[in-house]
Amino acid sequence: MSVEEFLTTLEEAAQRYALDVQILARTHNSVKTRIDINESLAIQCYYNQRSQTTNFVLVGWSRRLYGRDSVGGTWHRHTFEDPDAHDCSHDGAMPVGPEQFLDEVFEILIREGLLSPTVVDRDKS
């Protein structure tokens, strides 16, 4: 996937939640973005087409709360319960795209009481 294809997919996923993608840095082979959810929560994404590296991170209060990473096509997850650990289980190693990651994030935020389900229902189309 090219950087442009990744960005298009990310922007479409963010639009489902009425969120905007901010491009923090971009080169020919990579892009780093941020999607603000509210004043305390954001999603940071990094993609490098040459190395096939993808990083999705839910950040809150200046620390990782949840994430999914792939280096060279090998995926792992940083669970909400233990965001510093690498979950390489079957579920943790499943590849995800921007849409699935955003869905996971909002499911976690609602489950943990960090976001109201009415906000997501209202904005998600």
MOPAC internal coordinates of N, CA, C and O (Angstrom, degrees):
PM7 1SCF
backbone

  N    0.0000 0     0.00 0     0.00 0    0    0    0
  C    1.4427 1     0.00 0     0.00 0    1    0    0
  C    1.5308 1   108.17 1     0.00 0    2    1    0
  O    1.2310 1   120.90 1   -40.38 1    3    2    1
  N    1.3093 1   115.89 1   139.62 1    3    2    1
  C    1.4634 1   120.91 1   178.55 1    5    3    2
  C    1.5273 1   109.97 1   -83.14 1    6    5    3
  O    1.2310 1   120.95 1   -14.09 1    7    6    5
  N    1.3239 1   115.80 1   165.91 1    7    6    5
  C    1.4580 1   121.20 1   176.10 1    9    7    6
  C    1.5249 1   109.65 1   -59.66 1   10    9    7
  O    1.2310 1   120.52 1   137.55 1   11   10    9
  N    1.3278 1   116.61 1   -42.45 1   11   10    9
  C    1.4646 1   120.88 1  -179.85 1   13   11   10
  C    1.5325 1   111.51 1   -62.49 1   14   13   11
  O    1.2310 1   120.18 1   138.30 1   15   14   13
  N    1.3240 1   117.26 1   -41.70 1   15   14   13
  C    1.4732 1   120.76 1   177.87 1   17   15   14
  C    1.5282 1   110.67 1   -65.19 1   18   17   15
  O    1.2310 1   120.37 1   138.62 1   19   18   17
  N    1.3226 1   116.89 1   -41.38 1   19   18   17
  C    1.4657 1   120.19 1   177.52 1   21   19   18
  C    1.5258 1   110.34 1   -60.26 1   22   21   19
  O    1.2310 1   120.42 1   133.29 1   23   22   21
  N    1.3306 1   116.81 1   -46.71 1   23   22   21
  C    1.4657 1   120.76 1  -179.51 1   25   23   22
  C    1.5261 1   111.79 1   -61.93 1   26   25   23
  O    1.2310 1   120.23 1   138.22 1   27   26   25
  N    1.3148 1   117.16 1   -41.78 1   27   26   25
  C    1.4623 1   120.81 1   178.85 1   29   27   26
  C    1.5185 1   110.50 1   -61.54 1   30   29   27
  O    1.2310 1   120.36 1   134.72 1   31   30   29
  N    1.3243 1   116.92 1   -45.28 1   31   30   29
  C    1.4601 1   121.79 1   179.26 1   33   31   30
  C    1.5289 1   110.88 1   -63.53 1   34   33   31
  O    1.2310 1   120.55 1   137.59 1   35   34   33
  N    1.3247 1   116.56 1   -42.41 1   35   34   33
  C    1.4638 1   121.51 1   179.10 1   37   35   34
  C    1.5268 1   111.06 1   -64.33 1   38   37   35
  O    1.2310 1   120.10 1   135.22 1   39   38   37
  N    1.3134 1   117.41 1   -44.78 1   39   38   37
  C    1.4627 1   121.04 1  -179.74 1   41   39   38
  C    1.5313 1   111.26 1   -64.14 1   42   41   39
  O    1.2310 1   119.99 1   140.45 1   43   42   41
  N    1.3184 1   117.63 1   -39.55 1   43   42   41
  C    1.4702 1   120.61 1   177.29 1   45   43   42
  C    1.5276 1   110.70 1   -64.29 1   46   45   43
  O    1.2310 1   120.09 1   139.32 1   47   46   45
  N    1.3266 1   117.43 1   -40.68 1   47   46   45
  C    1.4729 1   121.04 1   178.49 1   49   47   46
  C    1.5239 1   110.38 1   -65.43 1   50   49   47
  O    1.2310 1   120.04 1   137.31 1   51   50   49
  N    1.3142 1   117.52 1   -42.69 1   51   50   49
  C    1.4658 1   121.38 1  -179.59 1   53   51   50
  C    1.5259 1   111.19 1   -65.60 1   54   53   51
  O    1.2310 1   120.13 1   142.96 1   55   54   53
  N    1.3125 1   117.36 1   -37.04 1   55   54   53
  C    1.4640 1   121.43 1   179.46 1   57   55   54
  C    1.5229 1   111.80 1   -62.37 1   58   57   55
  O    1.2310 1   119.97 1   149.68 1   59   58   57
  N    1.3274 1   117.67 1   -30.32 1   59   58   57
  C    1.4663 1   120.92 1   178.09 1   61   59   58
  C    1.5218 1   110.96 1   -61.53 1   62   61   59
  O    1.2310 1   120.40 1   154.57 1   63   62   61
  N    1.3392 1   116.83 1   -25.43 1   63   62   61
  C    1.4584 1   122.29 1   179.02 1   65   63   62
  C    1.5248 1   111.76 1  -108.61 1   66   65   63
  O    1.2310 1   120.40 1  -165.41 1   67   66   65
  N    1.3245 1   116.84 1    14.59 1   67   66   65
  C    1.4639 1   123.14 1  -179.47 1   69   67   66
  C    1.5278 1   111.88 1    56.01 1   70   69   67
  O    1.2310 1   120.79 1  -137.72 1   71   70   69
  N    1.3321 1   116.10 1    42.28 1   71   70   69
  C    1.4588 1   122.41 1  -179.96 1   73   71   70
  C    1.5270 1   110.06 1  -116.15 1   74   73   71
  O    1.2310 1   120.94 1   -24.33 1   75   74   73
  N    1.3179 1   115.81 1   155.67 1   75   74   73
  C    1.4585 1   121.83 1   179.77 1   77   75   74
  C    1.5200 1   110.72 1  -108.43 1   78   77   75
  O    1.2310 1   120.96 1   -36.43 1   79   78   77
  N    1.3076 1   115.78 1   143.57 1   79   78   77
  C    1.4570 1   122.64 1   177.41 1   81   79   78
  C    1.5263 1   108.47 1   -96.44 1   82   81   79
  O    1.2310 1   120.93 1   -54.77 1   83   82   81
  N    1.3183 1   115.82 1   125.23 1   83   82   81
  C    1.4634 1   121.61 1   175.42 1   85   83   82
  C    1.5274 1   107.85 1  -103.05 1   86   85   83
  O    1.2310 1   120.47 1   -53.06 1   87   86   85
  N    1.3114 1   116.71 1   126.94 1   87   86   85
  C    1.4621 1   120.50 1   176.52 1   89   87   86
  C    1.5239 1   107.47 1   -87.89 1   90   89   87
  O    1.2310 1   120.76 1   -64.24 1   91   90   89
  N    1.3314 1   116.15 1   115.76 1   91   90   89
  C    1.4635 1   121.79 1  -179.27 1   93   91   90
  C    1.5150 1   112.23 1   -86.75 1   94   93   91
  O    1.2310 1   120.75 1   143.54 1   95   94   93
  N    1.3393 1   116.17 1   -36.46 1   95   94   93
  C    1.4648 1   121.65 1   179.84 1   97   95   94
  C    1.5209 1   108.18 1  -156.53 1   98   97   95
  O    1.2310 1   121.37 1   -34.92 1   99   98   97
  N    1.3272 1   114.98 1   145.08 1   99   98   97
  C    1.4618 1   118.57 1   179.58 1  101   99   98
  C    1.5164 1   109.65 1  -150.58 1  102  101   99
  O    1.2310 1   121.59 1   -44.37 1  103  102  101
  N    1.3236 1   114.56 1   135.63 1  103  102  101
  C    1.4618 1   121.51 1   171.86 1  105  103  102
  C    1.5277 1   106.71 1  -125.69 1  106  105  103
  O    1.2310 1   120.71 1     4.75 1  107  106  105
  N    1.3047 1   116.24 1  -175.25 1  107  106  105
  C    1.4655 1   119.83 1   178.16 1  109  107  106
  C    1.5355 1   111.35 1   -62.90 1  110  109  107
  O    1.2310 1   120.63 1   146.34 1  111  110  109
  N    1.3365 1   116.41 1   -33.66 1  111  110  109
  C    1.4718 1   120.66 1  -175.32 1  113  111  110
  C    1.5201 1   115.41 1  -106.64 1  114  113  111
  O    1.2310 1   119.15 1   172.55 1  115  114  113
  N    1.3354 1   119.23 1    -7.45 1  115  114  113
  C    1.4634 1   118.71 1  -174.46 1  117  115  114
  C    1.5258 1   111.94 1  -147.79 1  118  117  115
  O    1.2310 1   122.10 1   -17.68 1  119  118  117
  N    1.3343 1   113.58 1   162.32 1  119  118  117
  C    1.4552 1   120.05 1   176.99 1  121  119  118
  C    1.5243 1   108.78 1  -148.81 1  122  121  119
  O    1.2310 1   120.63 1   -37.75 1  123  122  121
  N    1.3292 1   116.40 1   142.25 1  123  122  121
  C    1.4535 1   123.26 1   174.83 1  125  123  122
  C    1.5210 1   106.95 1  -124.20 1  126  125  123
  O    1.2310 1   120.95 1   -50.90 1  127  126  125
  N    1.3447 1   115.79 1   129.10 1  127  126  125
  C    1.4586 1   120.32 1  -175.64 1  129  127  126
  C    1.5216 1   111.43 1  -131.07 1  130  129  127
  O    1.2310 1   121.84 1   -13.42 1  131  130  129
  N    1.3128 1   114.09 1   166.58 1  131  130  129
  C    1.4633 1   121.75 1   175.75 1  133  131  130
  C    1.5183 1   107.84 1  -139.86 1  134  133  131
  O    1.2310 1   121.15 1   -42.18 1  135  134  133
  N    1.3310 1   115.40 1   137.82 1  135  134  133
  C    1.4572 1   122.49 1   175.76 1  137  135  134
  C    1.5219 1   106.55 1  -124.64 1  138  137  135
  O    1.2310 1   120.28 1   -71.51 1  139  138  137
  N    1.3163 1   117.06 1   108.49 1  139  138  137
  C    1.4599 1   120.77 1   178.37 1  141  139  138
  C    1.5216 1   109.91 1   -76.93 1  142  141  139
  O    1.2310 1   120.87 1   -51.28 1  143  142  141
  N    1.3304 1   115.95 1   128.72 1  143  142  141
  C    1.4594 1   122.11 1   176.35 1  145  143  142
  C    1.5194 1   109.20 1   -92.42 1  146  145  143
  O    1.2310 1   120.77 1   131.73 1  147  146  145
  N    1.3159 1   116.13 1   -48.27 1  147  146  145
  C    1.4638 1   123.35 1   173.23 1  149  147  146
  C    1.5214 1   107.36 1  -154.64 1  150  149  147
  O    1.2310 1   120.02 1    13.16 1  151  150  149
  N    1.3243 1   117.57 1  -166.84 1  151  150  149
  C    1.4686 1   119.65 1  -176.06 1  153  151  150
  C    1.5273 1   113.56 1   -68.13 1  154  153  151
  O    1.2310 1   119.66 1   163.06 1  155  154  153
  N    1.3318 1   118.26 1   -16.94 1  155  154  153
  C    1.4694 1   121.47 1  -177.56 1  157  155  154
  C    1.5196 1   114.31 1  -111.11 1  158  157  155
  O    1.2310 1   120.09 1   161.61 1  159  158  157
  N    1.3231 1   117.44 1   -18.39 1  159  158  157
  C    1.4619 1   121.60 1  -172.09 1  161  159  158
  C    1.5275 1   112.05 1  -124.47 1  162  161  159
  O    1.2310 1   120.92 1   -39.48 1  163  162  161
  N    1.3296 1   115.84 1   140.52 1  163  162  161
  C    1.4640 1   120.88 1   177.84 1  165  163  162
  C    1.5238 1   109.34 1  -151.16 1  166  165  163
  O    1.2310 1   121.48 1   -19.53 1  167  166  165
  N    1.3059 1   114.77 1   160.47 1  167  166  165
  C    1.4616 1   121.85 1   174.15 1  169  167  166
  C    1.5219 1   106.82 1  -114.13 1  170  169  167
  O    1.2310 1   120.77 1   -52.16 1  171  170  169
  N    1.3231 1   116.13 1   127.84 1  171  170  169
  C    1.4528 1   120.85 1   174.96 1  173  171  170
  C    1.5245 1   108.23 1  -110.86 1  174  173  171
  O    1.2310 1   120.97 1   -43.00 1  175  174  173
  N    1.3157 1   115.74 1   137.00 1  175  174  173
  C    1.4624 1   121.35 1  -179.24 1  177  175  174
  C    1.5196 1   109.37 1  -130.65 1  178  177  175
  O    1.2310 1   121.75 1   -38.64 1  179  178  177
  N    1.3198 1   114.26 1   141.36 1  179  178  177
  C    1.4598 1   121.35 1   176.66 1  181  179  178
  C    1.5152 1   107.19 1  -134.39 1  182  181  179
  O    1.2310 1   120.87 1   -42.42 1  183  182  181
  N    1.3299 1   115.94 1   137.58 1  183  182  181
  C    1.4669 1   120.15 1   176.51 1  185  183  182
  C    1.5187 1   108.65 1  -141.26 1  186  185  183
  O    1.2310 1   121.01 1   -44.95 1  187  186  185
  N    1.3542 1   115.68 1   135.05 1  187  186  185
  C    1.4551 1   122.24 1   175.39 1  189  187  186
  C    1.5189 1   107.56 1  -127.30 1  190  189  187
  O    1.2310 1   120.90 1   -66.45 1  191  190  189
  N    1.3284 1   115.89 1   113.55 1  191  190  189
  C    1.4694 1   119.78 1  -176.14 1  193  191  190
  C    1.5267 1   112.51 1   -70.86 1  194  193  191
  O    1.2310 1   119.89 1   150.98 1  195  194  193
  N    1.3112 1   117.82 1   -29.02 1  195  194  193
  C    1.4658 1   120.09 1  -178.55 1  197  195  194
  C    1.5327 1   111.13 1   -71.51 1  198  197  195
  O    1.2310 1   120.11 1   132.35 1  199  198  197
  N    1.3315 1   117.39 1   -47.65 1  199  198  197
  C    1.4627 1   121.18 1  -177.41 1  201  199  198
  C    1.5254 1   112.48 1   -89.96 1  202  201  199
  O    1.2310 1   120.38 1   175.13 1  203  202  201
  N    1.3476 1   116.87 1    -4.87 1  203  202  201
  C    1.4634 1   121.93 1  -176.25 1  205  203  202
  C    1.5293 1   110.87 1    56.18 1  206  205  203
  O    1.2310 1   121.28 1  -137.16 1  207  206  205
  N    1.3456 1   115.16 1    42.84 1  207  206  205
  C    1.4553 1   122.20 1   177.45 1  209  207  206
  C    1.5169 1   109.19 1  -100.98 1  210  209  207
  O    1.2310 1   120.91 1   -48.45 1  211  210  209
  N    1.3336 1   115.86 1   131.55 1  211  210  209
  C    1.4599 1   122.21 1   177.00 1  213  211  210
  C    1.5165 1   107.80 1  -133.04 1  214  213  211
  O    1.2310 1   120.77 1   -47.41 1  215  214  213
  N    1.3300 1   116.13 1   132.59 1  215  214  213
  C    1.4630 1   121.46 1   176.06 1  217  215  214
  C    1.5242 1   108.28 1  -131.75 1  218  217  215
  O    1.2310 1   121.30 1   -54.55 1  219  218  217
  N    1.3218 1   115.12 1   125.45 1  219  218  217
  C    1.4552 1   122.58 1   173.11 1  221  219  218
  C    1.5231 1   106.85 1  -119.32 1  222  221  219
  O    1.2310 1   119.95 1   -52.21 1  223  222  221
  N    1.3351 1   117.70 1   127.79 1  223  222  221
  C    1.4579 1   120.62 1  -177.28 1  225  223  222
  C    1.5301 1   109.98 1  -138.52 1  226  225  223
  O    1.2310 1   121.17 1   -50.44 1  227  226  225
  N    1.3332 1   115.36 1   129.56 1  227  226  225
  C    1.4486 1   121.21 1   167.66 1  229  227  226
  C    1.5149 1   106.52 1   -89.44 1  230  229  227
  O    1.2310 1   120.57 1   -58.66 1  231  230  229
  N    1.3356 1   116.51 1   121.34 1  231  230  229
  C    1.4587 1   122.40 1  -177.59 1  233  231  230
  C    1.5216 1   108.47 1  -114.27 1  234  233  231
  O    1.2310 1   121.25 1   -45.35 1  235  234  233
  N    1.3209 1   115.22 1   134.65 1  235  234  233
  C    1.4599 1   120.49 1   175.64 1  237  235  234
  C    1.5101 1   109.51 1  -146.27 1  238  237  235
  O    1.2310 1   121.14 1   -44.00 1  239  238  237
  N    1.3127 1   115.43 1   136.00 1  239  238  237
  C    1.4581 1   120.61 1   177.50 1  241  239  238
  C    1.5282 1   111.37 1    53.19 1  242  241  239
  O    1.2310 1   121.28 1  -136.99 1  243  242  241
  N    1.3406 1   115.16 1    43.01 1  243  242  241
  C    1.4704 1   124.51 1   175.15 1  245  243  242
  C    1.5233 1   114.41 1    65.09 1  246  245  243
  O    1.2310 1   120.18 1  -152.13 1  247  246  245
  N    1.3388 1   117.26 1    27.87 1  247  246  245
  C    1.4711 1   119.33 1   175.72 1  249  247  246
  C    1.5235 1   110.17 1  -149.53 1  250  249  247
  O    1.2310 1   121.40 1   -20.68 1  251  250  249
  N    1.3294 1   114.94 1   159.32 1  251  250  249
  C    1.4626 1   120.49 1   177.39 1  253  251  250
  C    1.5205 1   108.70 1   -71.45 1  254  253  251
  O    1.2310 1   121.20 1   -49.51 1  255  254  253
  N    1.3352 1   115.32 1   130.49 1  255  254  253
  C    1.4567 1   121.51 1   175.54 1  257  255  254
  C    1.5271 1   111.80 1  -104.68 1  258  257  255
  O    1.2310 1   120.55 1   151.16 1  259  258  257
  N    1.3285 1   116.55 1   -28.84 1  259  258  257
  C    1.4634 1   122.21 1  -176.79 1  261  259  258
  C    1.5177 1   106.67 1  -164.89 1  262  261  259
  O    1.2310 1   120.27 1   -30.05 1  263  262  261
  N    1.3234 1   117.08 1   149.95 1  263  262  261
  C    1.4595 1   118.37 1   177.18 1  265  263  262
  C    1.5078 1   113.58 1  -166.44 1  266  265  263
  O    1.2310 1   121.99 1   -15.81 1  267  266  265
  N    1.3101 1   113.80 1   164.19 1  267  266  265
  C    1.4686 1   122.97 1   173.66 1  269  267  266
  C    1.5153 1   107.21 1  -139.55 1  270  269  267
  O    1.2310 1   121.04 1   -47.55 1  271  270  269
  N    1.3248 1   115.61 1   132.45 1  271  270  269
  C    1.4651 1   121.37 1  -176.67 1  273  271  270
  C    1.5173 1   110.63 1  -132.16 1  274  273  271
  O    1.2310 1   121.44 1   -30.82 1  275  274  273
  N    1.3274 1   114.84 1   149.18 1  275  274  273
  C    1.4555 1   121.64 1   174.11 1  277  275  274
  C    1.5159 1   108.57 1  -138.73 1  278  277  275
  O    1.2310 1   121.25 1   -52.15 1  279  278  277
  N    1.3175 1   115.21 1   127.85 1  279  278  277
  C    1.4578 1   121.32 1   174.28 1  281  279  278
  C    1.5169 1   106.63 1  -122.02 1  282  281  279
  O    1.2310 1   120.78 1   -63.13 1  283  282  281
  N    1.3236 1   116.12 1   116.87 1  283  282  281
  C    1.4558 1   120.60 1  -179.22 1  285  283  282
  C    1.5159 1   113.49 1    62.49 1  286  285  283
  O    1.2310 1   120.26 1  -152.75 1  287  286  285
  N    1.3188 1   117.11 1    27.25 1  287  286  285
  C    1.4625 1   121.35 1   177.28 1  289  287  286
  C    1.5145 1   114.76 1    90.96 1  290  289  287
  O    1.2310 1   119.26 1   178.47 1  291  290  289
  N    1.3364 1   119.01 1    -1.53 1  291  290  289
  C    1.4613 1   122.28 1   178.04 1  293  291  290
  C    1.5259 1   108.75 1  -100.45 1  294  293  291
  O    1.2310 1   121.09 1   -62.00 1  295  294  293
  N    1.3274 1   115.52 1   118.00 1  295  294  293
  C    1.4629 1   122.00 1  -173.82 1  297  295  294
  C    1.5164 1   112.46 1   -98.36 1  298  297  295
  O    1.2310 1   121.18 1   -27.67 1  299  298  297
  N    1.3339 1   115.34 1   152.33 1  299  298  297
  C    1.4616 1   122.66 1   167.64 1  301  299  298
  C    1.5328 1   107.76 1  -149.88 1  302  301  299
  O    1.2310 1   121.52 1   -13.64 1  303  302  301
  N    1.3161 1   114.70 1   166.36 1  303  302  301
  C    1.4635 1   120.85 1  -176.77 1  305  303  302
  C    1.5216 1   109.80 1  -123.48 1  306  305  303
  O    1.2310 1   121.11 1   -30.78 1  307  306  305
  N    1.3134 1   115.48 1   149.22 1  307  306  305
  C    1.4638 1   123.63 1   171.06 1  309  307  306
  C    1.5258 1   105.08 1  -110.95 1  310  309  307
  O    1.2310 1   120.23 1   -76.01 1  311  310  309
  N    1.3145 1   117.17 1   103.99 1  311  310  309
  C    1.4605 1   120.73 1  -173.98 1  313  311  310
  C    1.5250 1   111.46 1   -69.52 1  314  313  311
  O    1.2310 1   121.12 1   -21.79 1  315  314  313
  N    1.3204 1   115.47 1   158.21 1  315  314  313
  C    1.4571 1   121.14 1   177.12 1  317  315  314
  C    1.5235 1   110.27 1   -63.36 1  318  317  315
  O    1.2310 1   120.74 1   144.39 1  319  318  317
  N    1.3208 1   116.19 1   -35.61 1  319  318  317
  C    1.4646 1   121.40 1  -178.19 1  321  319  318
  C    1.5318 1   112.55 1   -71.56 1  322  321  319
  O    1.2310 1   120.31 1   151.54 1  323  322  321
  N    1.3486 1   117.02 1   -28.46 1  323  322  321
  C    1.4649 1   121.23 1  -179.45 1  325  323  322
  C    1.5347 1   108.78 1  -147.39 1  326  325  323
  O    1.2310 1   120.07 1  -106.43 1  327  326  325
  N    1.3284 1   117.47 1    73.57 1  327  326  325
  C    1.4692 1   120.44 1  -171.92 1  329  327  326
  C    1.5279 1   115.52 1   -67.22 1  330  329  327
  O    1.2310 1   119.72 1   168.04 1  331  330  329
  N    1.3243 1   118.14 1   -11.96 1  331  330  329
  C    1.4649 1   119.41 1   177.99 1  333  331  330
  C    1.5250 1   112.81 1   -88.62 1  334  333  331
  O    1.2310 1   120.15 1   163.97 1  335  334  333
  N    1.3291 1   117.31 1   -16.03 1  335  334  333
  C    1.4637 1   121.71 1  -178.81 1  337  335  334
  C    1.5227 1   111.04 1   -86.46 1  338  337  335
  O    1.2310 1   121.00 1   -23.25 1  339  338  337
  N    1.3276 1   115.69 1   156.75 1  339  338  337
  C    1.4584 1   122.28 1   175.16 1  341  339  338
  C    1.5205 1   108.87 1  -101.46 1  342  341  339
  O    1.2310 1   120.49 1   -64.67 1  343  342  341
  N    1.3263 1   116.67 1   115.33 1  343  342  341
  C    1.4617 1   122.76 1   176.66 1  345  343  342
  C    1.5247 1   107.78 1   -93.35 1  346  345  343
  O    1.2310 1   120.97 1   -73.73 1  347  346  345
  N    1.3311 1   115.76 1   106.27 1  347  346  345
  C    1.4641 1   121.79 1  -179.49 1  349  347  346
  C    1.5253 1   111.02 1  -105.69 1  350  349  347
  O    1.2310 1   120.49 1  -162.09 1  351  350  349
  N    1.3382 1   116.67 1    17.91 1  351  350  349
  C    1.4626 1   120.87 1   177.56 1  353  351  350
  C    1.5265 1   109.57 1   -63.31 1  354  353  351
  O    1.2310 1   120.63 1    -2.78 1  355  354  353
  N    1.3156 1   116.40 1   177.22 1  355  354  353
  C    1.4659 1   120.59 1   179.03 1  357  355  354
  C    1.5307 1   110.36 1   -54.96 1  358  357  355
  O    1.2310 1   120.28 1   131.28 1  359  358  357
  N    1.3360 1   117.08 1   -48.72 1  359  358  357
  C    1.4634 1   120.65 1  -179.86 1  361  359  358
  C    1.5272 1   111.39 1   -67.99 1  362  361  359
  O    1.2310 1   120.33 1   140.70 1  363  362  361
  N    1.3171 1   116.97 1   -39.30 1  363  362  361
  C    1.4532 1   120.81 1  -179.13 1  365  363  362
  C    1.5168 1   113.45 1   -68.04 1  366  365  363
  O    1.2310 1   120.46 1   151.98 1  367  366  365
  N    1.3255 1   116.73 1   -28.02 1  367  366  365
  C    1.4600 1   121.87 1  -177.44 1  369  367  366
  C    1.5282 1   113.27 1   -91.93 1  370  369  367
  O    1.2310 1   120.44 1  -177.84 1  371  370  369
  N    1.3331 1   116.77 1     2.16 1  371  370  369
  C    1.4692 1   120.14 1   179.68 1  373  371  370
  C    1.5272 1   110.11 1   -70.50 1  374  373  371
  O    1.2310 1   119.98 1   -48.76 1  375  374  373
  N    1.3294 1   117.65 1   131.24 1  375  374  373
  C    1.4662 1   119.81 1   175.93 1  377  375  374
  C    1.5262 1   110.61 1   -65.71 1  378  377  375
  O    1.2310 1   120.63 1   -38.13 1  379  378  377
  N    1.3225 1   116.40 1   141.87 1  379  378  377
  C    1.4606 1   121.28 1   176.76 1  381  379  378
  C    1.5196 1   109.68 1  -132.79 1  382  381  379
  O    1.2310 1   121.65 1   -27.79 1  383  382  381
  N    1.3044 1   114.44 1   152.21 1  383  382  381
  C    1.4517 1   121.42 1   173.71 1  385  383  382
  C    1.5158 1   109.21 1  -107.01 1  386  385  383
  O    1.2310 1   120.34 1    -0.77 1  387  386  385
  N    1.3213 1   116.96 1   179.23 1  387  386  385
  C    1.4635 1   120.51 1  -178.98 1  389  387  386
  C    1.5332 1   113.67 1   -56.17 1  390  389  387
  O    1.2310 1   119.71 1   136.31 1  391  390  389
  N    1.3102 1   118.16 1   -43.69 1  391  390  389
  C    1.4630 1   120.31 1  -177.76 1  393  391  390
  C    1.5178 1   111.52 1   -61.49 1  394  393  391
  O    1.2310 1   120.37 1   133.06 1  395  394  393
  N    1.3200 1   116.89 1   -46.94 1  395  394  393
  C    1.4623 1   120.06 1   179.89 1  397  395  394
  C    1.5246 1   110.68 1   -64.86 1  398  397  395
  O    1.2310 1   120.06 1   139.35 1  399  398  397
  N    1.3329 1   117.50 1   -40.65 1  399  398  397
  C    1.4581 1   118.83 1  -179.94 1  401  399  398
  C    1.5246 1   111.25 1   -63.19 1  402  401  399
  O    1.2310 1   119.86 1   134.25 1  403  402  401
  N    1.3110 1   117.87 1   -45.75 1  403  402  401
  C    1.4591 1   119.95 1   178.33 1  405  403  402
  C    1.5242 1   111.18 1   -61.08 1  406  405  403
  O    1.2310 1   119.97 1   139.69 1  407  406  405
  N    1.3260 1   117.66 1   -40.31 1  407  406  405
  C    1.4671 1   120.57 1   176.49 1  409  407  406
  C    1.5259 1   110.79 1   -60.19 1  410  409  407
  O    1.2310 1   120.39 1   136.06 1  411  410  409
  N    1.3441 1   116.86 1   -43.94 1  411  410  409
  C    1.4627 1   120.82 1   178.12 1  413  411  410
  C    1.5301 1   110.82 1   -61.43 1  414  413  411
  O    1.2310 1   120.55 1   135.62 1  415  414  413
  N    1.3259 1   116.55 1   -44.38 1  415  414  413
  C    1.4639 1   121.25 1  -178.99 1  417  415  414
  C    1.5215 1   110.88 1   -59.79 1  418  417  415
  O    1.2310 1   120.13 1   131.04 1  419  418  417
  N    1.3141 1   117.35 1   -48.96 1  419  418  417
  C    1.4592 1   119.39 1  -177.52 1  421  419  418
  C    1.5207 1   111.80 1   -68.76 1  422  421  419
  O    1.2310 1   119.97 1   147.44 1  423  422  421
  N    1.3121 1   117.66 1   -32.56 1  423  422  421
  C    1.4697 1   120.58 1   174.19 1  425  423  422
  C    1.5316 1   110.07 1   -62.84 1  426  425  423
  O    1.2310 1   120.08 1   136.09 1  427  426  425
  N    1.3226 1   117.45 1   -43.91 1  427  426  425
  C    1.4685 1   122.03 1   178.48 1  429  427  426
  C    1.5279 1   110.65 1   -64.80 1  430  429  427
  O    1.2310 1   120.17 1   133.17 1  431  430  429
  N    1.3162 1   117.28 1   -46.83 1  431  430  429
  C    1.4619 1   120.72 1  -177.58 1  433  431  430
  C    1.5257 1   111.77 1   -61.39 1  434  433  431
  O    1.2310 1   120.47 1   141.45 1  435  434  433
  N    1.3143 1   116.71 1   -38.55 1  435  434  433
  C    1.4668 1   120.34 1   177.44 1  437  435  434
  C    1.5208 1   110.10 1   -70.54 1  438  437  435
  O    1.2310 1   120.41 1   133.41 1  439  438  437
  N    1.3241 1   116.83 1   -46.59 1  439  438  437
  C    1.4717 1   121.29 1  -179.67 1  441  439  438
  C    1.5201 1   111.56 1   -58.19 1  442  441  439
  O    1.2310 1   120.05 1   140.43 1  443  442  441
  N    1.3256 1   117.52 1   -39.57 1  443  442  441
  C    1.4604 1   122.51 1  -176.84 1  445  443  442
  C    1.5280 1   112.67 1   -86.36 1  446  445  443
  O    1.2310 1   120.06 1  -178.89 1  447  446  445
  N    1.3182 1   117.48 1     1.11 1  447  446  445
  C    1.4570 1   120.90 1   178.46 1  449  447  446
  C    1.5181 1   114.06 1    73.82 1  450  449  447
  O    1.2310 1   120.10 1  -160.17 1  451  450  449
  N    1.3197 1   117.42 1    19.83 1  451  450  449
  C    1.4553 1   121.75 1   179.75 1  453  451  450
  C    1.5264 1   113.09 1   -90.20 1  454  453  451
  O    1.2310 1   121.05 1   169.45 1  455  454  453
  N    1.3272 1   115.60 1   -10.55 1  455  454  453
  C    1.4591 1   122.01 1  -179.78 1  457  455  454
  C    1.5170 1   108.17 1  -150.64 1  458  457  455
  O    1.2310 1   120.61 1   -39.79 1  459  458  457
  N    1.2995 1   116.44 1   140.21 1  459  458  457
  C    1.4593 1   121.38 1  -179.90 1  461  459  458
  C    1.5310 1   110.43 1   -77.56 1  462  461  459
  O    1.2310 1   119.68 1   -43.23 1  463  462  461
  N    1.3229 1   118.21 1   136.77 1  463  462  461
  C    1.4775 1   119.55 1   177.61 1  465  463  462
  C    1.5165 1   112.18 1   -62.70 1  466  465  463
  O    1.2310 1   119.50 1   153.38 1  467  466  465
  N    1.3194 1   118.57 1   -26.62 1  467  466  465
  C    1.4651 1   119.88 1   179.66 1  469  467  466
  C    1.5182 1   112.09 1   -67.62 1  470  469  467
  O    1.2310 1   120.35 1   149.55 1  471  470  469
  N    1.3247 1   116.94 1   -30.45 1  471  470  469
  C    1.4763 1   120.37 1   176.96 1  473  471  470
  C    1.5178 1   109.38 1   -65.74 1  474  473  471
  O    1.2310 1   120.02 1   135.83 1  475  474  473
  N    1.3190 1   117.57 1   -44.17 1  475  474  473
  C    1.4534 1   121.99 1  -178.59 1  477  475  474
  C    1.5162 1   109.90 1   -70.14 1  478  477  475
  O    1.2310 1   119.33 1   135.06 1  479  478  477
  N    1.3277 1   118.88 1   -44.94 1  479  478  477
  C    1.4637 1   121.73 1  -179.93 1  481  479  478
  C    1.5245 1   111.00 1   -61.11 1  482  481  479
  O    1.2310 1   120.49 1   142.13 1  483  482  481
  N    1.3208 1   116.67 1   -37.87 1  483  482  481
  C    1.4556 1   121.03 1  -177.77 1  485  483  482
  C    1.5325 1   110.53 1   -68.94 1  486  485  483
  O    1.2310 1   120.56 1   139.57 1  487  486  485
  N    1.3260 1   116.54 1   -40.43 1  487  486  485
  C    1.4650 1   120.35 1  -173.68 1  489  487  486
  C    1.5142 1   113.46 1   -88.09 1  490  489  487
  O    1.2310 1   119.54 1   148.79 1  491  490  489
  N    1.3195 1   118.48 1   -31.21 1  491  490  489
  C    1.4651 1   121.29 1  -175.41 1  493  491  490
  C    1.5171 1   109.49 1   -75.70 1  494  493  491
  O    1.2310 1   120.83 1   -50.14 1  495  494  493
  N    1.3282 1   116.03 1   129.86 1  495  494  493
  C    1.4710 1   119.27 1   179.97 1  497  495  494
  C    1.5027 1   110.79 1  -110.18 1  498  497  495
  O    1.2310 1   120.10 1   180.00 1  499  498  497

